[in-house]
Amino acid sequence: MMSRTHDEVEVQIQLQAGMDPQLQVYARDKLTAVLGHTGRPVLYARVRLDRIANPAATRPVTARAEIDLNGRVLHAEVSADGPYEAVDLLQDRLLGRLEHEKAGYR
């Protein structure tokens, strides 16, 4: 079986209806940058962005990621005031998890 590098994996981005389509490009770029730090084959990578309809909700945007690193699935979830902020926070969270993972494998 041939393993794929992060450059060959298509990052799947799901946006809730009504979100800025440019957000897909932004999120894909951010997640692809994260995948460059994995050091392991990436089997798949998915991001989903949702917004709570309640106008009184604090941090109404949720971003979730799921990355399969050669059989080990890494999950992350963040909430933010806006979708771009959520993607940035998600990138930071994932980078932190990857650093934690690397430290655990030494």
CYANA upper distance limits for C-alpha pairs under 8 A (distance plus 0.5 A):
  3 SER  CA     41 PRO  CA      6.42
  3 SER  CA     42 VAL  CA      8.35
  3 SER  CA     43 LEU  CA      8.33
  4 ARG  CA      8 GLU  CA      6.38
  4 ARG  CA      9 VAL  CA      7.21
  4 ARG  CA     41 PRO  CA      6.27
  4 ARG  CA     42 VAL  CA      6.89
  4 ARG  CA     43 LEU  CA      7.49
  5 THR  CA      9 VAL  CA      7.27
  5 THR  CA     40 ARG  CA      8.30
  5 THR  CA     41 PRO  CA      6.00
  5 THR  CA     42 VAL  CA      6.74
  6 HIS  CA     32 THR  CA      7.55
  6 HIS  CA     35 LEU  CA      6.14
  6 HIS  CA     36 GLY  CA      6.82
  6 HIS  CA     41 PRO  CA      7.42
  6 HIS  CA     42 VAL  CA      6.26
  7 ASP  CA     32 THR  CA      8.03
  9 VAL  CA     42 VAL  CA      7.45
  9 VAL  CA     43 LEU  CA      7.66
  9 VAL  CA     44 TYR  CA      6.91
  9 VAL  CA     45 ALA  CA      7.97
 10 GLU  CA     44 TYR  CA      7.91
 10 GLU  CA     45 ALA  CA      7.82
 11 VAL  CA     28 ARG  CA      6.59
 11 VAL  CA     31 LEU  CA      7.89
 11 VAL  CA     32 THR  CA      7.72
 11 VAL  CA     44 TYR  CA      7.54
 11 VAL  CA     45 ALA  CA      5.56
 11 VAL  CA     46 ARG  CA      6.28
 11 VAL  CA     47 VAL  CA      8.16
 12 GLN  CA     28 ARG  CA      8.13
 12 GLN  CA     45 ALA  CA      6.76
 12 GLN  CA     46 ARG  CA      5.12
 12 GLN  CA     47 VAL  CA      6.68
 13 ILE  CA     24 GLN  CA      6.48
 13 ILE  CA     27 ALA  CA      7.65
 13 ILE  CA     28 ARG  CA      7.28
 13 ILE  CA     46 ARG  CA      6.43
 13 ILE  CA     47 VAL  CA      5.34
 13 ILE  CA     48 ARG  CA      6.39
 13 ILE  CA     49 LEU  CA      8.45
 14 GLN  CA     24 GLN  CA      8.18
 14 GLN  CA     46 ARG  CA      8.31
 14 GLN  CA     47 VAL  CA      6.66
 14 GLN  CA     48 ARG  CA      5.11
 14 GLN  CA     49 LEU  CA      6.77
 15 LEU  CA     19 MET  CA      6.84
 15 LEU  CA     24 GLN  CA      7.85
 15 LEU  CA     48 ARG  CA      6.48
 15 LEU  CA     49 LEU  CA      5.54
 15 LEU  CA     50 ASP  CA      7.08
 16 GLN  CA     48 ARG  CA      8.40
 16 GLN  CA     49 LEU  CA      6.63
 16 GLN  CA     50 ASP  CA      5.69
 16 GLN  CA     51 ARG  CA      7.59
 19 MET  CA     23 LEU  CA      7.93
 20 ASP  CA     24 GLN  CA      8.43
 21 PRO  CA     25 VAL  CA      8.21
 22 GLN  CA     26 TYR  CA      6.91
 23 LEU  CA     27 ALA  CA      6.41
 23 LEU  CA     83 PRO  CA      8.12
 23 LEU  CA     84 TYR  CA      7.57
 24 GLN  CA     28 ARG  CA      6.50
 25 VAL  CA     29 ASP  CA      6.62
 26 TYR  CA     30 LYS  CA      6.76
 26 TYR  CA     84 TYR  CA      8.38
 27 ALA  CA     31 LEU  CA      6.57
 27 ALA  CA     47 VAL  CA      8.32
 27 ALA  CA     87 VAL  CA      6.49
 28 ARG  CA     32 THR  CA      6.43
 29 ASP  CA     33 ALA  CA      6.74
 30 LYS  CA     34 VAL  CA      7.02
 30 LYS  CA     87 VAL  CA      7.94
 30 LYS  CA     88 ASP  CA      8.02
 30 LYS  CA     91 GLN  CA      6.84
 31 LEU  CA     35 LEU  CA      6.76
 31 LEU  CA     91 GLN  CA      6.98
 32 THR  CA     36 GLY  CA      7.02
 33 ALA  CA     37 HIS  CA      7.88
 34 VAL  CA     38 THR  CA      7.74
 34 VAL  CA     91 GLN  CA      7.13
 34 VAL  CA     94 LEU  CA      7.53
 34 VAL  CA     95 LEU  CA      6.69
 35 LEU  CA     42 VAL  CA      8.11
 37 HIS  CA     95 LEU  CA      8.17
 37 HIS  CA     98 LEU  CA      7.93
 38 THR  CA     42 VAL  CA      8.46
 38 THR  CA     69 LEU  CA      8.10
 38 THR  CA     98 LEU  CA      7.06
 40 ARG  CA     69 LEU  CA      6.61
 40 ARG  CA     70 ASN  CA      7.05
 41 PRO  CA     69 LEU  CA      6.27
 41 PRO  CA     70 ASN  CA      5.73
 42 VAL  CA     67 ILE  CA      7.69
 42 VAL  CA     68 ASP  CA      6.24
 42 VAL  CA     69 LEU  CA      5.16
 42 VAL  CA     70 ASN  CA      6.27
 43 LEU  CA     67 ILE  CA      8.09
 43 LEU  CA     68 ASP  CA      5.73
 43 LEU  CA     69 LEU  CA      6.62
 43 LEU  CA     70 ASN  CA      6.44
 43 LEU  CA     71 GLY  CA      8.00
 44 TYR  CA     66 GLU  CA      8.48
 44 TYR  CA     67 ILE  CA      6.25
 44 TYR  CA     68 ASP  CA      5.79
 44 TYR  CA     69 LEU  CA      8.21
 45 ALA  CA     65 ALA  CA      7.81
 45 ALA  CA     66 GLU  CA      6.26
 45 ALA  CA     67 ILE  CA      4.82
 45 ALA  CA     68 ASP  CA      6.93
 46 ARG  CA     65 ALA  CA      6.03
 46 ARG  CA     66 GLU  CA      5.74
 46 ARG  CA     67 ILE  CA      6.91
 47 VAL  CA     63 ALA  CA      7.39
 47 VAL  CA     64 ARG  CA      6.02
 47 VAL  CA     65 ALA  CA      4.91
 47 VAL  CA     66 GLU  CA      7.09
 48 ARG  CA     63 ALA  CA      6.17
 48 ARG  CA     64 ARG  CA      5.75
 48 ARG  CA     65 ALA  CA      7.08
 49 LEU  CA     61 VAL  CA      7.53
 49 LEU  CA     62 THR  CA      6.20
 49 LEU  CA     63 ALA  CA      5.06
 49 LEU  CA     64 ARG  CA      7.10
 49 LEU  CA     83 PRO  CA      7.75
 50 ASP  CA     61 VAL  CA      6.14
 50 ASP  CA     62 THR  CA      5.76
 50 ASP  CA     63 ALA  CA      7.12
 51 ARG  CA     60 PRO  CA      5.92
 51 ARG  CA     61 VAL  CA      4.85
 51 ARG  CA     62 THR  CA      6.79
 52 ILE  CA     57 ALA  CA      7.74
 52 ILE  CA     60 PRO  CA      5.57
 52 ILE  CA     61 VAL  CA      6.95
 53 ALA  CA     60 PRO  CA      8.23
 54 ASN  CA     60 PRO  CA      8.24
 58 THR  CA     81 ASP  CA      7.46
 59 ARG  CA     79 SER  CA      6.05
 59 ARG  CA     80 ALA  CA      4.78
 59 ARG  CA     81 ASP  CA      4.67
 59 ARG  CA     82 GLY  CA      7.87
 60 PRO  CA     79 SER  CA      7.24
 60 PRO  CA     80 ALA  CA      6.81
 60 PRO  CA     81 ASP  CA      6.32
 60 PRO  CA     82 GLY  CA      7.92
 61 VAL  CA     79 SER  CA      5.95
 61 VAL  CA     80 ALA  CA      5.74
 61 VAL  CA     81 ASP  CA      6.49
 61 VAL  CA     82 GLY  CA      6.33
 61 VAL  CA     83 PRO  CA      6.40
 61 VAL  CA     86 ALA  CA      7.17
 62 THR  CA     77 GLU  CA      7.55
 62 THR  CA     78 VAL  CA      6.22
 62 THR  CA     79 SER  CA      4.91
 62 THR  CA     80 ALA  CA      7.02
 62 THR  CA     83 PRO  CA      8.22
 62 THR  CA     86 ALA  CA      7.11
 63 ALA  CA     77 GLU  CA      6.17
 63 ALA  CA     78 VAL  CA      5.94
 63 ALA  CA     79 SER  CA      6.89
 63 ALA  CA     83 PRO  CA      8.26
 63 ALA  CA     86 ALA  CA      6.31
 63 ALA  CA     87 VAL  CA      7.04
 63 ALA  CA     90 LEU  CA      7.13
 64 ARG  CA     75 HIS  CA      7.95
 64 ARG  CA     76 ALA  CA      6.22
 64 ARG  CA     77 GLU  CA      4.87
 64 ARG  CA     78 VAL  CA      7.14
 64 ARG  CA     90 LEU  CA      7.93
 65 ALA  CA     74 LEU  CA      8.39
 65 ALA  CA     75 HIS  CA      6.16
 65 ALA  CA     76 ALA  CA      5.74
 65 ALA  CA     77 GLU  CA      6.94
 65 ALA  CA     90 LEU  CA      8.06
 66 GLU  CA     73 VAL  CA      7.15
 66 GLU  CA     74 LEU  CA      6.18
 66 GLU  CA     75 HIS  CA      5.21
 66 GLU  CA     76 ALA  CA      7.25
 67 ILE  CA     73 VAL  CA      6.02
 67 ILE  CA     74 LEU  CA      5.63
 67 ILE  CA     75 HIS  CA      7.16
 68 ASP  CA     72 ARG  CA      6.06
 68 ASP  CA     73 VAL  CA      4.79
 68 ASP  CA     74 LEU  CA      6.78
 69 LEU  CA     73 VAL  CA      6.50
 69 LEU  CA     74 LEU  CA      7.79
 74 LEU  CA     97 ARG  CA      8.45
 76 ALA  CA     90 LEU  CA      7.48
 76 ALA  CA     93 ARG  CA      7.29
 76 ALA  CA     94 LEU  CA      6.99
 77 GLU  CA     90 LEU  CA      7.23
 78 VAL  CA     86 ALA  CA      6.94
 78 VAL  CA     89 LEU  CA      7.10
 78 VAL  CA     90 LEU  CA      6.43
 78 VAL  CA     93 ARG  CA      8.43
 79 SER  CA     86 ALA  CA      6.51
 80 ALA  CA     85 GLU  CA      6.58
 80 ALA  CA     86 ALA  CA      5.45
 80 ALA  CA     89 LEU  CA      8.33
 81 ASP  CA     85 GLU  CA      7.46
 81 ASP  CA     86 ALA  CA      7.90
 82 GLY  CA     86 ALA  CA      6.71
 83 PRO  CA     87 VAL  CA      6.79
 84 TYR  CA     88 ASP  CA      6.83
 85 GLU  CA     89 LEU  CA      6.64
 86 ALA  CA     90 LEU  CA      6.50
 87 VAL  CA     91 GLN  CA      6.65
 88 ASP  CA     92 ASP  CA      6.88
 89 LEU  CA     93 ARG  CA      6.61
 90 LEU  CA     94 LEU  CA      6.59
 91 GLN  CA     95 LEU  CA      6.65
 92 ASP  CA     96 GLY  CA      6.66
 93 ARG  CA     97 ARG  CA      6.74
 94 LEU  CA     98 LEU  CA      6.62
 95 LEU  CA     99 GLU  CA      6.71
 96 GLY  CA    100 HIS  CA      6.70
 97 ARG  CA    101 GLU  CA      6.58
 98 LEU  CA    102 LYS  CA      6.60
 99 GLU  CA    103 ALA  CA      6.71
100 HIS  CA    104 GLY  CA      6.80
101 GLU  CA    105 TYR  CA      6.88
102 LYS  CA    106 ARG  CA      7.15
